[in-house]
Amino acid sequence: MLQCAEAIVEFQDGLVYKRRIRKRYRIAEIDERIRKERTRAEARIMAEARRHGVPTPIIFDVMDYTLVMEQIEGALAREIMRPQISERIGELTGILHGSGIIHGDLTASNIILSSDDTLYLIDFGLAYFDSSTESRGVDVHVYFQSLAATHASSLPELKEAFVKGYTRTLPEAAEVLTRVADIERRGRYVMRK
């Protein structure tokens, strides 16, 4: 069992049960509605990503606050990262963004390389539909930040590999990558009074 910020994840008989937990600081009726909506939205977005060719776990059931899905056996991309994997992540991200989907938490910890050498994107709990350059740029920036935190010594080559794959699958990649550079610059400055 894993306890996350928004959910409890349990593994049983080759299935994953992701149950959104109650937030006691919210009014009960509002909390129930939010958890139901987010659970349904996550399932819908994952199904749409799969339809466009981005491997995600298959969802078998959607209950009020719980997703029941396929368990993907394999290694987290974070643990086995190399340029070829980062390039493939770039390709999948380009497909995802071209489909109007923003992952919302695109990190090497939310990608699994399965035993059959397929990369699966997981944890779409923060995902949403959007095709704006800003949202795409933030998604890519989050991925680059996750690489900086876990693979700082090989960051330039991993970023370069990602860009190669991303550019291959998203026609607007140059515009998004320019925005990523803008986002990185914004993060370097602190406003003073």
C-alpha positions, 0 to 999 in steps of 0.5 A: 500500500502507498499513501499519496497526497490525494489517494491510497494505492493498493496492489492486489491480484495484479490490479491497482486500486487507487482510492481518493481519500477524504479531505477533512478540511473540506465540507463533506458534500463538496469533498465527495463531489470533488473526489468523484469528479477527479476520479472520473476525469482521471479515468477519462483522460487515461482512456483518451491518452491510450486512444492516441497511442500513449501507453497507460494502465488499462482501467477495469472499473471506476467507482465513486472514489476508486479506480481499478486498473492494470498493474504494470510490472517494471522499473520506474524510469527514474531508476533506469534513466538514460538518453534513449529512455528520455527520447522515448519519453519526449515522443510520448509527451509530444503525442500526449500534448498533441492530443490536448492532454497535459499530464500535470505531474510529468516526472521520471517517477510517473513512468514505468518501463515494462518487461516488454520494453514499453514505457507507460505513463501513470498517475494522471491524478493532476492531468487535464485537457489543454492545448496552450503553449504555457501548459505544455511548457510547464509540463515539460519544465516539470519533467526537466526539473525532475531530471535535475533532481535525480540525474543532475550529472547527465541533465544536458544529454537527457534534456537533449534526448527528450527534445529530439523525441518531443520535436519528432511527434509535436509540430509545435515543439519549437514554440513549447520549448521556447516557452520552457526557456521562458519559464526557467528564466522566470524561476530564477528571479525573485520579486523585491519590494 
